Amino acid sequence: MSKTSNIMRLALLQLKGSKDKVANVQNAVSKIEAAVKEHKPRLITLPECFNAPYGTKYFREYSETIPDGYTSLQLSNLAKKHQVYIVGGTIPELGENDAIYNTCTVWSPTGDLVAKHRKMHLFDIDVKGGIRFKESETLSAGNDFTIIDVDGHKIGIGICYDIRFEEMARLYRNAGCEMIIYPAAFNMTTGPLHWELLQRSRANDNQLFVVTTSPARDTSAEYVAYGHSMVVNPWAKVQQSASEGEETLVADIDFSEVEQVRQQIPVFGQRRLDLYATEKKST
Ligand SMILES: NC(=O)CC(=O)C(=O)O
């Protein structure tokens, strides 16, 4: 698709969550409706695990099939009704052979499912005195990279822990991406340490926009999300950041900044590919 404009308005919906799936989805519906009415975004992003509690004991219980499950149908209808792209955060997906995935769905303005990204790197950490989490107890990992085209701009999709793996972001850059969107739920241990650092690092490594959308922070929840949904520009500057609560962050993206930084700091062409390379293995 050829580039129709360098300017794109995003709405990042930092949403509260609960153990009530229907209430979670209906909250997303109302916030999407409000964002469209007030801001007319081209693309809307939702948080990781926005329709369910973020916890290994909940994933199977809250899982649903894609694209015919309840949450998918709601997002598809909204995308078509408002003629907007929706990067639908993530939901627990019931996949083939009864496997469960942490999956991001992307809906076009015609309501079609144009991409489905399954979290490639499962969040398995054990920080002493901090947090222990082991997605691999119940989830399977995805094996595919996901790139969408919005108005001629290639956008990579990753999910939360995927942001820690610079090879993935580099491969998106190598494929021509100007932005990477990560629905993500960092926590109160790793959030203060790494949330902004990782986004600015991936943006700087690859001279592209990095966009993250977190759940709102709920200190009564079993998993307390960090919040601070963010847009980082290709200069690795934080363009905009939400706070901790439920919030809609509206950002006007100027993709011409990507070319500007790449021309002024031309690291991509200066790589010593005679000595090293970042390569995608065929699966
Ligand atoms: N929750 C995640 O997938 C990742 C995370 O919180 C971290 O990397 O820290």
The ligand as an SDF file (V2000), in Angstrom:
LIG
                    3D

  9  8  0  0  0  0  0  0  0  0999 V2000
    4.4520   -9.0650   31.6230 N   0  0  0  0  0  0  0  0  0  0  0  0
    5.3350   -9.2750   30.6420 C   0  0  0  0  0  0  0  0  0  0  0  0
    5.0950  -10.0120   29.6690 O   0  0  0  0  0  0  0  0  0  0  0  0
    6.6730   -8.6190   30.6860 C   0  0  0  0  0  0  0  0  0  0  0  0
    7.0780   -7.8810   31.9050 C   0  0  0  0  0  0  0  0  0  0  0  0
    6.2880   -7.5200   32.7960 O   0  0  0  0  0  0  0  0  0  0  0  0
    8.5300   -7.6020   31.9940 C   0  0  0  0  0  0  0  0  0  0  0  0
    9.2550   -7.9170   31.0290 O   0  0  0  0  0  0  0  0  0  0  0  0
    8.9690   -7.0620   33.0230 O   0  0  0  0  0  0  0  0  0  0  0  0
  1  2  1  0
  2  3  2  0
  2  4  1  0
  4  5  1  0
  5  6  2  0
  5  7  1  0
  7  8  2  0
  7  9  1  0
M  END
$$$$
